[in-house]
Amino acid sequence: MKKLIITLVIALLIYCGYWFAASRVVASGAASKIEAYRAQGYVINHSAVDVTGFPLRFDAELGPVSITAPAMSGQDGARATLEKADVSAAAYMPLAWTVTHSGPGSFDIPAGTRRWLFDSVTDAADITIKAGASGGIKALKIDARGVAITATGSDVPPVKSLTMLDYDFTHKNAGAVYKVTAGDITLLPGAMGQAGRALGETVENISGIMSVSDYGTAAPTYQSDNFSLIWGPADMGGAFNLARSDAGLSGTVSLNVANEQTLISELTRKGVISSGEAMIAGLMIGGLPKTEDGRRQIKLSVRDSALSLGPIKLGRLPF
């Protein structure tokens, strides 16, 4: 028993030495990483890094944090300010950091040829950043609940608030992959154009996986083989392949629609399409194949962000 106690005491002393040595390494490493990003053009401001959390974690309160990314593709970089941000990592995995944020934030995000300027108030958000051993962001995960958004510029994001957001981003070389699930989304009135007028201001759920090639350039390509959307009378899923140019997005969107006749009626009732166009759409869609679960398979075309079903114009995409 005496030997066991001595062994445990020695192990504890070794671990204590590891934690305090590692905490100093983490603090200096974080400062070094921040300086490396600053050398790449990032502007980062935060309070002093003071590591706590012994014995199982490394924790640091950063206080107000502001980050401005360098310019990309001729545009000023994204900017973000969080009034409250706490950083933590498990003691056994110090390269995987989680930022816990709640309260106010301010953002300026490039969105194609536009910029989205908005403030936010968040009930709770966990932001996990996985860094490579040589630096740089390898993956980003955001788990947010209760986010309210207020526009502060003329170009605004289409979302006014959302109840939940699960977001995964991975980046390697010139490609990137996004996995997103969001629920109970309230849209900004008018931000979604004709589609918003027809389908309403509440999106029950949207989820999907999207890959991006030529990531970070002015002409990326977006592809998804798996997305779903429940928005007002629209209950659909499908795939898309879209390429961006100076004129907007162009490509195809393939949909599997559960209630196409209800959707056509709603588009007609809200004045998005005429009764004559509704009749043509009904005839066109009525002859299209169905999936095994009875969903109609519909292919839409996109040219310079204008969405069409054959000759029928359905409006413009808002991004």
Buried (B, 14 or more C-beta within 10 A) or exposed (E): EEEEEEEEEEEEEEEEEEBEEBBEBBBEBBEEBBEEBEEEEBEBEBEEBEBEBBEEBBBBBBBBBBBBBEEBEEBEBBBBBBBBBBBBBBBEEBBBBBBBBBBBBBBBBBBBBBBBBBBBBBEEBBBBBBBEEEEEEBBBBBBBBBBBBBBEEEBBBBBBBBBBBBBBBBBEEEBBBBBBBBBEBBBBEEBBBBBBBBBBBEBBBBBBBBBBBBBEEBEBBBBBEEBBBBBBBBBBBBBBBBBBEEEBBBBEBBBBBBBBBBBBBBBBEBEBBEEEBBEBBBEBBEEEEEEEEEBBBBEBBBEEBBBEBEEBBBBBBBB
